[in-house]
Amino acid sequence: MGKYDAIFEPITIGNVEIKNRIAMAPMNMNYTDPNHYVSRQQMAYYAARAKGGTGLIIMEAVGGSDHPTADTYRKYNNASLANELYVPLMGDLVEHVHSFGAKFFVQVSPGAGRQGTSEAGAVQPVAPSPIPYRTYPEHAINSLDLFQLLRACGYQGAIPETDDMDELIAFANQVPGTHMNGETPREITVDEIQILVRDMGRTAKLAKRCGFDGLEIHAPHGYLLHQFLSSRSNRRNDEYGGSFENRFRFLKEIIHSCRKYVGPDYNIGVRISASDEVPEGFGPEYARKVARRCEEEDANFIHLSDGSYEKMNDFLPNHEGQVVPKAAVIKDGLAIPLICPSVHDPDNVVEVLEKGRADMVSQGRQQIADPEWVNKVREGRLDEIIRCTRCNQGCIGRFVLGLRGRCIKNPTVGQEEFMDEYMRRPILPLKNRVWQTLAQIGKEPGTPIPGVTPEDL
């Protein structure tokens, strides 16, 4: 028996068999077309990870609604699947990834909530309650050095010579683009919640039509659904606040809506933070309760992450296996598969799997650094693995500036579209694919397309 056999044991999620225990975690690299359509670079980027042997790829969060309450999420230039116009190119992406042998899920989001900004959508962010987030200085510096962040945002001036973190944060707040603390959100209405519930179900139906093998509901990292789950950000006194069941209600209704639109045999999972570890927040015991309730509501898997904008050194773990102890707590008593993130070393991955702390391991930054990680482990080429150093400079550092993701360890990242090995099939121009969609839904070429101008075509 080989040392790394546990990594290559197939696993079944719902009715989908995945060839190994490695998933690529969803991470936005700013590769999406400016109008939220899939790009050629996006196709090649995911193809590289599929070709590298990764068993399951989970696409970065796509917009699940065109409603204005979800619009602030678009500051991150995410792809969208909120209406049929996005289906053809998304379907091309799915076919392309499948041709390289990986299973492909898509993460679907109802919005950023208070972690959005009116600068993006020209509307005030919404949240369970009108409470802004606050980035804790001691929790921000380790994951994305404050000086790096200021430079990434284009600030070239002097930085105060002080060790007072609050003073530094106050200074950083004055620099456009840093968003160290959030703006005060508007309390989302019950009617708006119901629109998002409906729209998420419709997007799930489109995901299934595109050929995705499953979908993942986005509920971690302090974004909108996380805000409802946490008593720190949810102070409502209606049916969506107060008790645990009320705070869970929004997520439950989205699970039910997705299930209604995709049927009983399609994979629906939920990604949650294992904790947020801030005052009045929650820890892994609470996250276990959320995971168990998701299972009871017919979710097929749970994918962990951690933290929020208020706890960035959990959101972007600085250390190997940082989430594993929390995963072990959440896994206890859970019957559906659990995916644990941010384990990069092959020996540690085996330990997580063999000790039953999780059923799969997901890698985000490590898959960026080396798309061939799985193949190299299988072939015994461990000394050739390009190791992610968790520096966050090429990926997150460029992301906050609105630039395409790169990697200081791997110069091919962001250039995959120019590499023939990742582009097996021709990609029709945006105009052709969009006009095909218009014809499919009974409209004439030239019909106004949301988010697309004649110049784009």
N, C-alpha and C positions, 0 to 999 in steps of 0.2 A: 504494500500500500504506500502510495507516494505521500510526501509531506504535505502537499497542497491539494490533495484530492478533495477535501471538503469544499474548496472554492468551486470545483467543477462538477459538483453534484447537482443535477437538474432540480428545479423546484416548480411546483404548480401554484399559480395564483388564480383563483377562480377556475376557469376552464382553459387557461393559457399556460403552457409549459415553457419555462425559461431555461436555457441550456446551462447556465451557471449562476453563481450567487452574487455576481457583481452588477450593480445598477449604476448608471450615470445619473447623478442628481441634477435636477433642473437649476440652471444658472443663466441669467440673462447676460449675453455678451454684446448687446447692441448691434446685432447683425440684421435685425428685421428691417425691411423696407420702411422708409419714413411714413408711409401710409398704413403701416401695420400688416402688410402682406409678407409672406415668406420670401426670402431672397435666395439667390444662387449661393452666396457664401454660407447661409444657414444650412442649405442642403449638403454642401460639401463638408462643413464642420461636423454635423451629426454623422455623416457617412464615414468619416475618419474614425470615429469612436466605435461605430458598428463594425467596421473592417478590423479594428483592433481587438475584437473578440468579446466586447462587453455584451452581457446577456440581455440586459434591459436598459433601454434609454428612456428617460423621462424628459420630455420637452419642457423648456422653460414656461412659466406661467403665461397663458394667453388670455386675452380679455374675454370675459364671459357675458358681457352686456354692453350695449351701446347707450344705456341710460346715463344721463349726466352725472349721477352719483358715482359711477365707476370711472368717469373720464379722467380724474386726477391720476389714475394709475398710468396713464399714457405718457407721463413725464419720463417713464423708463423705456419708452419705445418698444413696448412688448408687441408681439404679434397678436392678432385678434382672430377669433372664430365666432364672433357675435352675430354674424349673419351669413347668408349663403354666398355672398361675393367672395368670401375668403376660402371657400371650400376647394376650388380646383387646384390652386397652388399648394394648399395644405395637403391635399390628396397626393400631389406629385411628391411632396416631401416624404410622406408615409411610404409610398412605393419605393422611393429611392433608398430609404433606411432599411426597409425589409429586404431589398435585394442584396444587402451586405450581411444578412443573417441575424440581425438583432430583433427582439420584440420592442415595440414602441408604444409608450403611454404618453398622454399629454396632460399637463397640469392646467387647471382652469380656475380663474380667479374672479370673484365678484367685485374686487377693487382694493385699493390701498387703505381706505378709511382715513384716519387722522395722520397716517404716514404719507399721504399724498400732499399735494400742494396746489394752491390756486394758480400758481405760475404756469402750470401745465395745462389745466383744463379751463381756466378762467372761471371756475366755479369754486365755491368754498368747499373744502373737504368735509365729508360726513363721517360720523362715528356713532357708536351707541349713545354716548354722552358728550357734551361739549368740553372735553378735557384734552388739552394738548399733550403730546409726549415730550419727555425731557431726556436728553442724552446725558447719562451720568459720566462725568469726566474720567473717573477712575476705571470705567468700563469701556471707554472709547479709545483711549490712547493705544492700548496693546494691539488691537485688531487693525486699526488703520491710523497710523501715527498722525497726530494733529497737524504737525508741520507738513507731512506728505499731503494731507487733505487740503490744506491751504494752498500749497503749490499746485496741486492738481486742479484746483478751482481757479487757477490763473492769478492768484495773489502773489506779487513779487516784492512787496514792501517789507518793512521791519516787523518782527514778531516780538511782543513784550518779553523782556528778560525777567521772568518770574516763575516760581514753582507753584504758584497758586492756581490749581486746576480750574476753579470757578472763574477766575479772572481770564484765563486763557479761553475758556468756553465762551464767556461773554464777548471776548474779542472776536472769536471765530464766527459768532452769530452775525457780526456786522459785515462779513465778507460774503457777497452774493454766491449762492450755489452750495454753501456748506450744509445748511439746514440742520444744524446741530440740535436745535429744539424745534418742535413743530408749531404750526399756527393753530389757533383755536378752531376746532371743527364745529360744524352744525350737527345737531342731533338728527339722525336719520328718522324718517317717519315710518309708521307701520306699512302704509301704502307703498313706499319706496322699497322697503324690505321685500314685500311680496312681488314687486316687479323684478327684483334681482333673483329671487327664488325661481320665478318663471323663466327668466332669461338663462339662468344657469342650466336648467333642464333642457332648454332648446339648444344651447351650445353643446351639451352632452350628446344630443341626437346628431348634431353635425359632426362631432368628433367620431362617432361610430360610423357615420357615412363616409368620412375620409379614410377609414380603414385602420385607425388607431386600435391597438389591442386592449386598451383600457384608458381610464382617465383618473386623475388625481385631483381632488378638491383641495384648493390652496387655503389652509387655515393656520399657518404658523407665522413666526417672525414679527408679530405685532401688527400685522395687516388686519383688514376689516373683521374677518371671522374670529381671529385671535382676540381682537378687542371685545367682541361679545362674550367670549369664554372667560375673560379675566375680570374679576371684580375690581381691579385697579382702574380699568377703563370703562367698565359698564356699571353705571349708577342709575339705570332706568328703573321705573316703578310700574312698568306695564308687563305684558306677557313675555317680553324679551329681556327682562332683568330681574334681579333679586335672587331667587333660588338657583341652584345648579341647573335644574331642568329648564328653567326659563332662559338662562344664559346659553344653554345648549340648543335651544329651540331653532334658532336661525340655521345653524349647521345641520340639524336634523331635517329641517324642511328642504334644504338644498339636496341632501342625500336622497330624500324621497322624490323630489322633483326630477333629479337625474335618473333615478331608477324608473320612474314613470315613463320617461322618454326613451330609454335604451332597452328596457325589458329586464327579465330576471337573470339572464345569462351573461351579461356584459360586466366587465371588471370596473368597479368603482372603489377607489381608495381615498384616504384622507391623509394629508400631511399636517402634522401638528408640532408645536414646540414642546420639547420634553420638560421645559420649565421656562419661566421668564425671570425668576429670581430677583425681583425688585419688590419694594414695600407694597403690600396688598396684592402682590402677584400670586403666582402658583408654582409649585414644585412638581417633581415626577409622580408623586402619589395622586395628585389632582389630574395630571396628564393621563395616568393609567385609567382613571375613572372616565375621562373623555374617550380614550381608546376603546374601553369596554362598551360604552354606549354607542359608539360608531359601529362596533361589531354587531350589537343588538339591532341596529337599524339597517343591517344588511350590507355594510361595507365589506370589501373583500381583502383589504390589506391596510396597514398603518405604516406610514413613512415618517420617521422622526426628523426633526431639526431642533433648533434651540434658540432661545433668546429673542430679541427684538431690537429696534433702534435704541431702546433704552438700555440694552445689555449687549452691546456690540461684540464683546469678547466671548459671548456664547453664540451669537448669530453667526460669527465668523470664527470658529474655534481656532485657538492658537496652538493647541497641543494635540498630539496623536491620541485618538480614542477618547476624547474629552466627554463625549455623550454616552459612552458605553455603560458606565455605572447606572445612569438614569434609564438607559434602554433595558437593562436587566430588571429594574423595578417595574417598568411598564409592560414588559414581556410576561411577567408572572400572571398566569391565569388567562392569558390572551390566546384564543384558538386560531385566529387568522394570522397570516405572515406579518412579521415586523421587520422593517428595513431600518438599519442604524447607519447614520452618516459619518463621514470624516475619519475613516480608518484607512490609512494609506499603505502601511507596511504589510507585506503578504503574511508574515508570521502572526501579526496581530489580527489580521482578518481571519485566519484559521482558528485562532483562540476564541474569537467572538462566536464563530459558527459552532465549533465543537463544544463549547461550554453552554450553548443554548441561549446566549444573551440576545441574539437576534437571528432571523432566518436568512437575511441578506444584508450586504453592506453596500451603501451608496457612496460614490466619490464624486465630488464636484471639481474642486481645484486640481486634484490629482489627475482626473481625466482630461482636464485642459492641458496640463503639463505633459502628459504622456498618453495619447490615445491608444497606444499599443500595450498598456499595462497588463491586460489579461493575457494576450499572446505571449508576452515575455515571461510571465510567471509560468504559464503552461509549458513553455519550451525550456525552462530552467535558465533563462537569461536575466537573472535578477540584477546582475551588475550593470546591465544596460538600461535599467529603468531610469527615466528622467524623474527625479524626486521633486515633488512640490515642496517648497520651503515655507509656504504659508505667508509669503511676504506681502501679498495682495497688491503689488505694484502694477502689474500688467493687466490683471483682470479687474479687481474692484477699484483700484486707483484710477484707471482709465474710465471705468463705468461711471463714476461720480462726476466726471468731466463731460460725459455724453459721447465719449469716443468708443470706437470699436475695441473689443477686448483683445489683448495680446498676452504673452507670457514671457517673462525675462529668461526662463529656462528653456523655452522652445520657440525659436523664431518662425516656425511654420504656422503657429496659431494666428488665425485671422487671415491667412493666405491660402487656405485649403481650396478655395474656388479656382485657383490657378494651377492646381495639381490634378493632372488627368486621372490619376488612380482613384480619385474620389468623385469624379463626374462621369458616370457611365451613360447617362441618358441626357438628350437635349432638353433644355428647359425653355418652353415657349415664352415669348415676351409677355409682360404683364397685360398689354392691351388684348392680345389674343385670348388669354385665359379668362380675363374679366368679361370680354364679350361672349365667350362660350357660356359663362355663368348667366349672363343676361338672357341669352337665348333659352337656357334651361328653365328659367323661371318666367318665361313668356314676355320678356321686354326687348325692345329694339336696341341695336347698337346706337350709341350716342346718348342713351338715357343717363341722366346725372347719377354719378356713383358717389356715395358718401366717402369723403376723405380722399377722393381722387380727382384731380383737375385734368383738363385736356392736355396740359403740358406733360403730365406724368405718363400719358399714353403715347 
